[in-house]
Amino acid sequence: MNQPIPGDRITVVGNVNLDVLVAGAAELPPPGTERIVPSIVLRPGGSAANTAIVLARLGRPTVLSGQVGDDGTAQLLTEQLDLPGLHLELVRVPDEPTGVTVAAEAPGRDRSFLSALGAMAGLRAEAVPAESLSARFLLLSGYFLLPGLQGEAARDLLARARRAGARTALDTGWDPAGWSATTRAEVLRLLGGVDVFLPNADELRALHGDDRCTDEDAARGVADRTGATVVVKRGALGALVAQPGRAISTHPAPEVQVRDSTGAGDAFNAGLLHRLADGADLADAADYAVRVAATVIVRPSHDRAFTPGDVMT
């Protein structure tokens, strides 16, 4: 595909893997036994890939930069990511497997994930082409699944993007190691080079270090401490936005019948950055983002195609 026009595109850097989505799996069957579940679906996954797909469906020229193996899984991903407006910058690593995530979901319980990083564990900032840094936004997504692109390496990538004229955004995801004090300090330092921080409520409270505080207090604390705008994803409650020194705004989500919540936060990220790239203010962008997420989660895992005109009003 042709490289998108630099002044209009969004570049997403991060985790690209195969998702194996298991529905109706509240728990594993006892050892040595088998259980039938309603469905198991294979599709492109990883928060970076999920966000890039939704951006492209919204009509935003998008670059997806990541690292995969040189195997059949990578070929499958490349074919399924062949979407209008989506330019792939995927480094293939010989003799390495492509990352895979198994996501289990069942009524009455939150999703849980098992991930094998494969080739994406070695993703480095140098893998992101210099020309892709020139964009409306550069989003670094899946931070904790990218051990080669953390700490100083991430700060350098974000600084290079800013020098190229991009605004920066970060979605760390959940820390599998448990949000140690060292990790919290590392992320807070990283946020000094971030324009828009995109945690969910659990991640925000873990970063803030006090899970007894409200989402509002945690968002305000992180925004004031780091200077980043904090946009918090709250599931059925919608979202809230905290800017340093300003009043917090809340943005309710539409009531919908959820078919598959996997990727909801990534769809929100795409909607928010898409509108901000068009010059919308944060309140308008957050309202639009919750509607984009709602538009995605009412669709089944195997059929999530939509057009900008399908976004809920």
C-alpha positions in Angstrom: 0.0 0.0 0.0 1.1 3.6 -0.5 2.4 5.4 2.6 -0.4 7.7 4.0 0.0 11.5 3.8 2.2 12.5 6.8 0.1 15.4 7.8 -3.1 13.4 8.1 -2.0 10.0 9.5 -1.8 8.4 12.9 1.1 6.0 13.7 0.5 3.2 16.1 3.5 1.4 17.5 3.2 -1.7 19.7 1.9 -5.2 20.1 0.7 -7.1 17.1 -0.3 -10.7 17.6 -2.9 -13.4 16.9 -5.9 -13.3 19.2 -7.6 -16.6 20.2 -11.0 -15.6 21.7 -12.7 -18.2 23.8 -16.3 -17.5 24.7 -18.1 -19.0 27.6 -14.9 -20.0 29.5 -15.5 -19.0 33.1 -12.8 -21.5 34.2 -10.6 -24.2 32.8 -12.0 -27.7 32.8 -10.5 -30.2 35.3 -7.2 -31.8 34.2 -7.7 -34.5 31.7 -11.2 -33.4 30.7 -12.7 -31.4 27.9 -15.5 -28.8 27.7 -17.4 -27.5 24.8 -17.6 -23.7 24.5 -19.9 -21.6 22.3 -17.1 -20.3 20.1 -13.4 -19.9 19.5 -12.4 -17.2 17.1 -9.1 -16.3 15.5 -8.4 -12.7 14.5 -5.7 -10.0 14.5 -5.0 -8.8 18.0 -2.9 -6.8 20.3 -3.9 -3.4 21.5 -1.8 -1.7 18.8 -3.3 -3.7 16.0 -6.8 -3.4 17.3 -6.5 0.4 17.5 -5.0 0.6 14.0 -7.8 -1.5 12.5 -10.5 0.8 14.0 -8.7 3.9 12.9 -8.6 2.6 9.4 -12.3 1.7 9.5 -13.0 5.3 10.6 -11.2 6.5 7.5 -8.0 7.7 9.1 -4.8 7.0 7.2 -2.8 4.8 9.7 0.6 3.3 10.0 0.9 0.1 12.2 4.5 -0.6 13.3 5.4 -3.8 15.2 7.3 -7.0 15.1 6.2 -10.5 14.2 7.8 -13.9 13.5 8.5 -15.3 10.0 5.8 -18.0 10.2 2.3 -18.9 9.0 0.7 -16.9 11.8 2.4 -13.7 10.6 1.2 -14.4 7.1 -2.4 -14.9 8.4 -2.1 -11.6 10.2 -0.7 -9.7 7.2 -3.6 -10.9 5.1 -6.2 -10.0 7.6 -4.6 -6.6 8.2 -4.8 -5.7 4.5 -7.3 -2.9 4.9 -7.8 0.3 3.0 -5.9 3.1 4.6 -3.8 0.9 6.8 0.0 0.8 6.0 1.9 -2.0 7.7 5.5 -1.6 9.0 5.8 -5.1 10.5 9.4 -6.4 10.9 9.6 -10.2 10.4 12.1 -12.0 12.6 13.4 -15.3 11.3 13.2 -18.4 13.6 10.9 -16.6 16.0 7.1 -17.3 16.5 4.5 -14.6 16.2 3.0 -13.5 19.5 -0.3 -15.1 20.5 -2.9 -14.1 23.1 -5.7 -16.3 24.4 -8.6 -14.3 25.7 -11.3 -16.0 27.8 -14.7 -14.4 28.4 -17.9 -15.5 30.1 -21.1 -13.9 31.4 -20.6 -12.4 34.8 -16.9 -12.2 34.8 -14.2 -9.9 33.3 -11.9 -11.0 30.5 -8.7 -12.8 31.3 -5.7 -13.2 29.1 -2.7 -15.5 28.5 0.0 -14.2 26.2 3.1 -15.5 24.6 5.1 -12.6 23.3 7.1 -14.3 20.6 8.9 -11.9 18.3 7.3 -8.8 19.6 9.4 -9.1 22.8 12.4 -7.8 20.7 10.7 -4.8 19.2 13.0 -1.8 19.4 12.5 1.9 18.6 14.8 1.6 15.6 12.2 -0.6 13.9 9.9 2.3 13.6 10.7 4.1 10.3 11.7 7.7 10.7 9.2 8.8 8.2 6.4 7.2 10.2 7.1 9.5 13.1 5.7 12.5 11.2 2.0 12.2 12.0 -0.8 13.9 13.8 -0.4 11.4 16.7 2.0 8.6 17.6 0.4 6.1 19.9 2.6 3.6 21.8 0.3 0.8 22.8 0.9 -2.4 24.8 3.9 -1.1 26.7 4.2 -3.9 29.2 4.2 -6.5 26.4 7.2 -4.8 24.8 10.3 -5.4 27.0 12.6 -4.0 24.3 10.7 -0.7 24.1 10.4 0.4 27.7 12.0 3.0 29.9 14.6 5.1 28.1 13.8 3.4 24.8 10.2 4.5 25.0 11.1 8.0 26.1 13.4 8.3 23.1 10.8 7.2 20.7 8.2 9.6 22.0 10.8 12.5 22.0 11.6 11.7 18.4 7.9 11.7 17.4 7.5 15.1 19.1 10.4 16.5 17.2 8.9 15.2 14.0 5.7 17.2 14.8 3.5 14.5 16.3 1.5 14.6 19.5 2.1 11.6 21.6 -0.2 9.1 23.3 0.4 6.1 25.5 -1.7 3.0 26.5 0.4 0.8 28.8 -2.1 -1.9 29.4 -2.0 -3.9 32.6 1.4 -4.7 34.2 1.6 -8.5 34.4 4.3 -8.1 37.1 1.9 -6.3 39.5 2.7 -2.6 39.4 5.7 -2.4 41.7 6.9 1.0 43.0 9.7 0.9 40.5 7.3 0.3 37.6 5.0 3.1 38.8 7.9 5.5 38.9 9.0 4.5 35.4 5.6 5.1 33.9 5.1 8.4 35.7 8.4 9.6 34.4 7.5 8.4 30.9 4.3 10.4 31.0 6.4 13.6 31.1 6.8 13.1 27.3 3.2 12.1 26.7 0.3 14.4 25.6 -2.5 11.9 26.1 -2.5 9.0 28.6 -5.1 6.3 28.0 -5.5 3.9 31.0 -8.5 2.0 32.1 -9.7 2.6 35.6 -7.9 -0.4 37.1 -4.6 0.6 35.5 -5.0 4.2 36.6 -5.6 3.2 40.2 -2.7 0.8 40.2 -0.4 3.5 38.8 -1.6 6.0 41.3 -0.8 3.5 44.1 -4.0 3.8 46.1 -6.8 1.6 44.9 -9.1 3.0 47.5 -9.3 6.4 45.8 -11.8 7.4 43.3 -11.2 7.4 39.5 -11.5 11.2 39.6 -8.9 11.6 42.3 -6.5 9.2 40.7 -6.8 10.9 37.3 -6.4 14.4 38.7 -3.4 13.2 40.7 -1.6 11.7 37.7 -2.5 14.6 35.4 -1.2 17.2 37.9 2.0 15.3 38.6 3.0 14.5 35.0 1.4 17.2 32.9 -0.3 14.6 30.7 -4.0 14.7 29.8 -5.4 11.6 31.4 -8.4 10.0 29.6 -9.8 7.1 31.6 -11.8 4.2 30.1 -14.5 3.0 32.6 -16.4 0.3 30.7 -20.2 0.8 31.0 -19.6 4.0 32.9 -18.0 5.6 29.9 -14.9 7.8 30.3 -13.5 10.7 32.2 -11.0 13.3 31.2 -8.5 15.0 33.5 -6.3 17.9 32.4 -3.7 19.5 34.7 -5.3 22.3 36.7 -8.8 21.9 35.1 -12.1 20.5 36.2 -12.7 16.8 35.3 -15.3 16.0 32.7 -17.3 12.8 32.5 -18.6 11.1 29.3 -21.3 8.4 29.7 -21.4 5.4 27.4 -24.6 4.4 25.6 -26.5 1.4 27.0 -25.9 -1.5 24.6 -26.2 -5.3 24.5 -22.5 -6.4 24.6 -21.6 -9.2 22.2 -17.8 -9.2 22.8 -16.0 -6.6 25.0 -12.5 -7.6 23.8 -10.9 -4.6 22.2 -13.4 -2.1 23.5 -10.6 0.1 25.0 -8.6 0.0 21.8 -11.7 1.1 19.8 -12.1 4.0 22.3 -8.5 5.0 21.8 -9.0 5.0 18.0 -12.1 7.1 18.2 -10.5 9.6 20.6 -7.3 10.1 18.6 -9.2 10.2 15.3 -11.3 13.1 16.5 -8.4 14.9 18.2 -6.5 14.6 14.9 -9.3 16.4 13.2 -9.1 19.3 15.7 -12.0 18.4 18.0 -11.8 19.4 21.6 -11.3 16.8 24.3 -14.9 16.7 25.4 -16.2 16.1 21.9 -13.5 13.5 21.2 -14.3 11.6 24.4 -18.0 11.6 23.6 -17.2 10.2 20.2 -14.8 7.6 21.5 -17.4 6.0 23.8 -19.7 5.7 20.9 -17.1 4.1 18.7 -16.4 1.6 21.5 -20.1 0.9 21.8 -20.3 0.4 18.1 -17.6 -2.3 18.2 -18.7 -4.3 21.2 -22.2 -4.9 19.9 -20.7 -6.8 17.0 -19.6 -10.5 17.2 -15.9 -11.4 17.2 -16.0 -12.7 13.7 -17.7 -9.7 12.1 -16.6 -6.3 13.4 -16.5 -4.4 10.1 -18.2 -1.0 10.2 -18.1 2.3 8.4 -17.9 5.8 10.0 -21.7 6.2 9.3 -22.3 3.1 11.5 -20.9 4.9 14.6 -23.7 5.3 17.2 -25.2 8.8 17.6 
